[in-house]
């Protein structure tokens, strides 16, 4: 009985896991100048910024978010990777570019050096607990032709969930893309490129007017599997005592 009680406690402290899948080949191309700007769906391949998954786990009051791309993370001053964890009362974010990781969360802010290149994933741990479902988790990756200038240029980007694509309402689902509509994207200072209005993501996530989403939960029945495992171990221990 003591063992059963101990395993129930472990079950109550189970890690919360969630994931947001993102299809490949959904990179968008943006060009802008002082007088005009255009969006179009990119017909080529950008595996280093083509996001396939945003997943996160919560344990001990902290949340670790992992952004995964189809190719590998690269070190370049023209490529940026972003992760956001937001609620009505706070916003935590991090970005990585060219061997530098910068993190802001409710408790601390700081930067870390160390290359993430060569791996398909980049993970960041924030001092927030998103297990109660009041938070939105999202990310995006951008590649510029040159260092951001603010007045003209072009970049390629992928957002996950798709509702955070700045021109989601105008273009999402258009297989040919287009050259009008949309909003200004993010820049390397960490400004958000989110802002889609009400809609439903490809994976079924819903978004409100501020662009916040409720992503899919992780493996169905994860807690049930832990319960079955706990009871099985307890029964085995009781049988051995007899």
C-alpha positions as CSV (number, residue, x, y, z in Angstrom):
1,X,0.0,0.0,0.0
2,X,2.9,2.3,0.7
3,X,4.3,1.6,-2.8
4,X,0.8,2.3,-4.3
5,X,0.6,5.6,-2.5
6,X,4.1,6.5,-3.6
7,X,3.3,5.7,-7.3
8,X,0.1,7.8,-7.1
9,X,2.2,10.7,-6.0
10,X,4.5,10.2,-8.9
11,X,1.5,10.1,-11.2
12,X,0.3,13.4,-9.9
13,X,3.7,14.9,-10.7
14,X,3.7,13.6,-14.3
15,X,5.2,15.8,-16.9
16,X,2.8,17.7,-19.2
17,X,3.6,17.3,-22.9
18,X,2.1,19.0,-25.9
19,X,3.1,19.4,-29.6
20,X,2.1,21.5,-32.6
21,X,2.8,20.0,-35.9
22,X,3.6,22.1,-39.0
23,X,3.6,20.9,-42.6
24,X,6.8,21.2,-44.7
25,X,6.9,23.3,-47.8
26,X,4.9,26.2,-46.3
27,X,7.7,28.8,-46.4
28,X,6.6,32.3,-47.5
29,X,8.6,34.9,-49.3
30,X,8.2,38.6,-48.4
31,X,9.7,41.7,-50.3
32,X,9.3,45.2,-49.2
33,X,10.4,48.8,-49.9
34,X,9.3,52.3,-48.9
35,X,6.4,52.2,-51.4
36,X,5.3,48.6,-51.7
37,X,5.5,45.1,-50.4
38,X,4.4,41.6,-51.6
39,X,3.9,38.1,-50.2
40,X,4.1,34.9,-52.2
41,X,4.4,31.2,-51.3
42,X,8.0,30.1,-51.9
43,X,8.3,27.4,-54.5
44,X,11.8,26.4,-53.6
45,X,13.2,24.7,-50.5
46,X,14.4,26.3,-47.3
47,X,14.8,23.3,-45.0
48,X,16.9,25.3,-42.5
49,X,13.9,27.5,-41.7
50,X,11.0,25.1,-42.6
51,X,9.5,24.3,-39.2
52,X,8.1,20.8,-38.7
53,X,7.2,20.9,-35.0
54,X,6.9,23.1,-31.9
55,X,6.8,20.9,-28.8
56,X,6.9,21.6,-25.1
57,X,7.1,19.9,-21.8
58,X,6.2,21.4,-18.3
59,X,7.7,20.1,-15.1
60,X,8.7,21.7,-11.8
61,X,7.1,25.0,-12.7
62,X,9.3,25.4,-15.8
63,X,8.5,24.9,-19.5
64,X,10.9,23.7,-22.1
65,X,10.0,24.5,-25.7
66,X,11.6,22.9,-28.7
67,X,11.6,24.2,-32.3
68,X,12.4,21.6,-35.0
69,X,13.1,22.3,-38.7
70,X,13.2,20.0,-41.7
71,X,16.9,20.6,-42.2
72,X,19.4,21.8,-39.6
73,X,19.8,25.0,-37.5
74,X,22.4,27.2,-39.2
75,X,24.7,29.9,-37.8
76,X,24.2,33.1,-39.9
77,X,23.6,36.7,-39.2
78,X,20.8,36.6,-41.7
79,X,18.9,33.7,-40.1
80,X,16.8,34.0,-37.0
81,X,14.8,31.4,-34.9
82,X,12.1,32.6,-32.5
83,X,10.2,30.9,-29.7
84,X,7.3,32.6,-27.8
85,X,5.4,31.7,-24.6
86,X,2.6,34.3,-24.0
87,X,-0.5,34.8,-21.8
88,X,-2.7,37.8,-21.1
89,X,-0.3,39.0,-18.4
90,X,3.2,38.1,-19.6
91,X,5.3,37.4,-22.7
92,X,8.4,35.3,-22.7
93,X,10.5,34.9,-25.8
94,X,13.8,33.8,-27.1
95,X,15.7,34.0,-30.4
96,X,18.8,32.4,-31.7
97,X,21.1,33.7,-34.5
98,X,24.7,33.2,-35.4
99,X,26.0,31.5,-32.3
100,X,23.9,33.8,-29.9
101,X,20.9,32.8,-27.9
102,X,18.9,35.6,-26.2
103,X,16.1,34.8,-23.7
104,X,13.6,37.0,-21.8
105,X,11.2,35.4,-19.3
106,X,9.4,36.7,-16.1
107,X,12.3,35.9,-13.8
108,X,15.4,36.7,-15.8
109,X,16.9,37.8,-19.1
110,X,20.2,37.0,-20.6
111,X,22.2,35.8,-23.5
112,X,24.2,32.6,-24.1
113,X,26.9,31.8,-26.7
114,X,27.4,28.4,-28.2
115,X,26.5,27.1,-31.6
116,X,23.3,25.2,-32.1
117,X,24.2,24.6,-35.8
118,X,24.1,21.0,-37.1
119,X,21.1,20.0,-35.1
120,X,17.5,20.0,-36.4
121,X,16.2,21.2,-33.0
122,X,16.7,24.2,-30.7
123,X,15.3,24.1,-27.1
124,X,14.7,26.8,-24.5
125,X,13.6,26.5,-20.9
126,X,11.4,29.3,-19.5
127,X,10.5,30.0,-15.8
128,X,6.8,29.6,-16.6
129,X,4.2,26.8,-16.1
130,X,1.9,26.4,-19.1
131,X,0.2,23.2,-17.9
132,X,-3.0,25.1,-17.0
133,X,-3.6,25.9,-20.7
134,X,-3.8,29.7,-20.3
135,X,-0.6,30.2,-22.4
136,X,0.0,30.2,-26.1
137,X,3.2,28.7,-27.5
138,X,4.4,29.4,-31.0
139,X,7.6,30.0,-33.0
140,X,8.9,31.1,-36.4
141,X,12.1,31.2,-38.4
142,X,13.3,33.9,-40.8
143,X,16.0,34.2,-43.4
144,X,17.0,37.6,-44.8
145,X,18.9,38.4,-47.9
146,X,21.0,40.9,-46.0
147,X,21.0,42.1,-42.4
148,X,17.7,43.8,-41.6
149,X,17.6,47.4,-42.9
150,X,14.0,48.4,-42.1
151,X,13.3,50.3,-45.3
152,X,13.7,47.7,-48.1
153,X,14.8,44.1,-48.6
154,X,13.3,40.6,-48.6
155,X,13.1,37.6,-46.3
156,X,11.6,34.1,-46.1
157,X,9.7,32.8,-43.1
158,X,7.8,29.9,-41.7
159,X,5.4,30.2,-38.7
160,X,4.0,27.5,-36.4
161,X,1.1,27.4,-35.9
162,X,0.2,28.8,-39.3
163,X,-2.3,31.3,-37.8
164,X,0.7,33.3,-36.8
165,X,1.7,33.9,-40.4
166,X,1.2,37.7,-40.7
167,X,-1.0,37.4,-43.8
168,X,-2.8,34.3,-42.7
169,X,-6.4,35.6,-43.5
170,X,-5.4,36.7,-47.0
171,X,-3.2,33.9,-48.2
172,X,-3.4,30.8,-46.1
173,X,-4.5,27.8,-48.1
174,X,-3.7,29.5,-51.4
175,X,-1.4,27.0,-53.2
176,X,-0.2,29.7,-55.7
177,X,0.5,32.5,-53.2
178,X,-0.1,36.1,-54.1
179,X,1.3,39.6,-54.3
180,X,-1.0,41.7,-52.1
181,X,-2.3,42.0,-48.5
182,X,-0.5,41.0,-45.3
183,X,1.3,42.8,-42.5
184,X,4.8,43.7,-41.5
185,X,6.9,40.8,-40.4
186,X,9.2,40.6,-37.4
187,X,12.9,41.7,-37.2
188,X,16.0,40.5,-35.5
189,X,15.4,42.6,-32.4
190,X,12.8,40.2,-31.2
191,X,9.6,42.0,-32.4
192,X,6.8,39.6,-32.9
193,X,5.6,38.7,-36.4
194,X,2.4,37.3,-35.1
195,X,-1.0,38.7,-35.4
196,X,-3.4,36.5,-37.4
197,X,-7.1,37.1,-36.8
198,X,-9.8,34.6,-36.1
199,X,-9.2,31.3,-37.9
200,X,-8.4,27.6,-37.6
201,X,-5.0,26.2,-38.2
202,X,-4.2,23.3,-40.4
203,X,-3.9,21.1,-37.3
204,X,-7.2,22.3,-35.9
205,X,-5.9,25.0,-33.5
206,X,-8.2,28.0,-33.0
207,X,-7.0,31.6,-32.9
208,X,-8.6,34.8,-31.6
209,X,-8.2,38.3,-32.8
210,X,-4.9,38.8,-31.0
211,X,-3.4,35.7,-32.7
212,X,-3.2,33.5,-29.6
213,X,-3.9,29.9,-30.2
214,X,-4.8,26.7,-28.3
215,X,-2.6,24.0,-29.7
216,X,-3.2,20.3,-29.8
217,X,-2.4,18.3,-26.7
218,X,0.2,15.6,-26.7
219,X,-0.1,11.9,-26.7
220,X,-3.8,11.0,-25.9
221,X,-4.2,8.9,-22.8
222,X,-0.7,9.7,-21.5
223,X,-1.9,10.0,-17.9
224,X,-3.9,6.7,-18.3
225,X,-0.8,4.9,-19.4
226,X,1.1,6.1,-16.3
227,X,-1.8,5.0,-14.1
228,X,-1.8,1.5,-15.6
229,X,2.0,1.3,-15.2
230,X,1.8,2.4,-11.6
231,X,-0.9,-0.2,-10.7
232,X,0.9,-3.0,-12.5
233,X,4.2,-2.3,-10.6
234,X,2.3,-2.2,-7.3
235,X,0.6,-5.5,-7.9
236,X,3.9,-7.1,-8.8
237,X,5.4,-5.9,-5.6
238,X,2.5,-7.1,-3.5
239,X,2.7,-10.6,-5.2
240,X,6.4,-10.8,-4.5
241,X,5.8,-10.1,-0.7
242,X,3.4,-12.9,-0.5
